[in-house]
């Protein structure tokens, strides 16, 4: 028996669902900006948490090592609001819901308290996949073991030639819009394969992480940070799957090539150079570091697999869901386009699979999925490329609309902004660049992406 394989099987396959009922899990990460273009004032964002506790049904669930509240939980459900990696990003991790609309209502209630408070202090939550003032902000990790470990682990890349990302604190200034949908043993492989096959369309449709004042020729810098940092030392650990899976076992083969890099317990947290799961128990000893940078030696243990996680853009979680991770945070008014797009396609999974199998787009561009994702996140596409990917996007949005209409909750309204993007051939990143070219400042664009309805 292969111990590592069975540990991964138990960790990821045990909680696969037995029902096709569709619930939606939504996580929104949003950057905080100071509208003067200077670094975010931590005293303001710390005071924001006090304001939320006073005016919303929220309680402190976690505090950092300095006693500052860093995670709040709703008194009415399992919604959580927290600092994500650093103190310049706020994540809304919403309780599992039956409809998108109920999540949107709670989100609106939270923003109704948060945005006026921030704006009164010349700050704002806005809708970008990378903080527009990333190079001005203090990007230190949240003072808690998990985030300090992640930042220290990424810093190991400074001595590795294959790591091409110099900003090892990127986790503190990139933001995503994640969706989790329940999957079963029967539909897991189809779900992974179909959504993986449209990553190039999602890159074009949702692109929103242009690295302002950076040197990356892409509208999705998040991809570069994930794939060319320590998380991408082994390509199986993050990014797009290079080909379709034939079965649960071939997917498990792939998971065996993902990495372990940490051991955690209530008392201690350690990190080490990444080791593929399939090789983990071939090591008698593992050189590691504690959070103070002290060196020590660990013995491999099955317990370590409890901290295993990978970062593929279609990521199977331990909760029996697939988390779709590749999408940038969107302009706030269009935050729920991402959930609607994925939920509608999941509702029509069989038709989605048929569409992917025979779509003309692949005849022209092939099926090198990682290469296609990079190609269609580029800043300067040809007019032909834009026409082709926009046409494919429209087919997918139309199918998502069919699925949402069948659900009967009126959720197809969240796709309106996507149709507008397709018609204008303009995703949020391109929109922001056009605004900059027209003379708008990054602060003004941040306000538009916080409040604008037409993006």
Secondary structure, DSSP 4 states (H G I P E B T S, - for coil): --HHHHHHHHHHHTT-BSS----EEEEEEEEEEETTSS---HHHHHHHHHHHHHHSSEEEEEE-TTS-EEEEEESSSS-EEEE-SBTTEEEEEPPPBS-HHHHHHHHHHHHHHHHHHHHHTTEEEE--SB-TTTTTS--PBPSSHHHHHHHHHHHGGGG-TT-----TTGGGTB-BEEEEEE-BTTTHHHHHHHHHTTHHHHHHHH--B--TTS----SBHHHHHHHTSGGGSSGGGEE--SS--SSHHHHHHHHTTSEEEEEE-SS-EEEEEEEEGGGGGG-S-EEEEETT--EEEE---GGGGGG---EESEEE-TTSEEEE--PBP--GGGTTHHHHHHHHHHHTHHHHHHHHHH-HHHHHH-S-HHHHHHHTTSS---HHHHHHHHHHHHHHHHHHHHHHHHHTSSGGGGGHHHHHHHHHT--HHHHHHHHHHTT--HHHHHHHHHH-S--
